Amino acid sequence: MTCPTRARLEARLRRVTGTFGNARQHLLERVATCSQAEFLALTDEVDRACDLFNHARSALDLHLRQHSCSGEDDVAAAMSKQSSGSSV
């Protein structure tokens, strides 16, 4: 039986991972051609998305530790792989 809280936290993590990736990609595409003001706005967007990603990952990790939901190693490893190399 799947834990509903775990499923909700995993879905949120997938959403914010996509948001973070999109923000980072947008910054990378615009970095050479944008104004300083736009660059600062884009880096703020990336920072906010990164904060959301880190919070979602921490919430899932905490839930997995506290409730011993199965698949802890699989989820944590997958998210670590996605977040590694994600600096701007």
Secondary structure, DSSP 8 states (H G I E B T S, - for coil): ---HHHHHHHHHHHHHHHHHHHHHHHHHHHTTTS-HHHHHHHHHHHHHHHHHHHHHHHHHHHHHHHH--TTHHHHHHHHHHHHTT---
